[in-house]
Amino acid sequence: MEITDISATNVSTESWGEFVEFPLVTVMSKYDEYNNAEGDNPQARRKWMGPVGDVVVEVETDAGITGVGHGNWATGAIATIVDETLSKLVVGEDPREREKLWDVMYRATIPFGRKGAAIEAISAVDLALWDIAGKAANKPVYELLGGPVTDEIPCYASNLHPVDLETLEREAIDYVEQGFDAMKLRFQYGPEAGREGMKKNEEIVKTVRDAVGHDIKIAGDAYMGWDVRYAKKMLDRLEKYDMEWVEEPVIPDDIDGYAEVRASTDIPISGGEHEFTRWGHKELLERDAVDILQPDVHRCGGLTELQRIDAIASAHDVPVIPHSGTNPHLHFIAASTNSPMAEYFPIPEWYKEQQEDKESTYADAIYQNPPNAENGVIQLPDGVGLSAELNREALDHFAVE
């Protein structure tokens, strides 16, 4: 089998829907023009997220099999790297030689890569190669990864944006009624909001804890919007709420800060969503910076690299709970003994009610068969390859030139 062509399509962040406009603390919240903590600046995140959210990569072969993968972020740079560099390295090669092709792509992009857009581009190509392998074998990819270790995949409801406390309470209760025994909320404020912001962050956690009781796992995401001093004070206030983890309390390059925050609290600290390759995650583990590792297969180097990251994490007795619940992540989790659950983005009932007369996607719409959770679990993907068929109409609609 030989790769005959490779193409990349930029997909607008509009395909993610209005979630980018909800109030929460982010890595950019320290600047007023990018701060939407009060929900009064809904375009704040769109300013720095850029017009391109995902890049879909399709790899064609002379066997008539086309593999699909995608990388995200990088505002279109992924497509440029695929078109100008990676395509020249993989076209004409055997798509089954994934280890060799990964190494070739990684080495060729070292001068301008190692992290960020170049690794995200490699991730997309690598996923397409795994998709080809599964389709060629007429098997789901998790069968090629070693076979399933579970019959179904537990997941946590990842939403709970702090639009207001009453809505937050209602949404949390609804997730419990849907069968979720774990959920993740978003913090609203960072250091720029001072003590009043700390108080409001605590109110968010208290609202959810009081709504769901003490048998439900609650995590919280700071999305890189805190610093070490603030995180330590904030976590001290949150100890009494028995949180499952607090995610990305500081920027990813502040690994010393991660380790200092982790040493200061009994609340588990998670991170890795914005880290790249086995080497980046290895540093997080060796420096005791995280209790939970959260790589994203669309960013960290694809399934080929995610398997390596998982092996290192397992050796450190640190579980891997990937960022986002896309089909490639489900295949990985299905075949890993070190990955206990998936992230899942349910559409809140209050949001559905608001959108009754509007056309809105809310979540990624570029695939026809997004994962669906029932009673807090997702069934194993049953399609061949990565079990992800493109929604061509949506892809055309959200494509960015």
Secondary structure by P-SEA (a helix, b strand, c coil): ccccbbbbbbbccccccccccccccccccccccccccccccccccccccccccbbbbbbbccccbbbbbbcccccaaaaaaaacccccccccccccaaaaaaaaaaaaacccccccaaaaaaaaaaaaaaaaaaaaaccccccccccccccbbbbcccccccccaaaaaaaaaaaaaaccccbbbbbcccccccaaaaaaaaaaaaaaaaaccccbbbbbbccccccaaaaaaaaaaacccccccccccccccaaaaaaaaaaacccbbbbccccccaaaaaaaaaaccccbbbbbccccccaaaaaaaaaaaaaaccccccccccaaaaaaaaacccccbbbbbcccaaaaaaacccccccccccccccccccccccccccccccccccaaaaaaaaccc
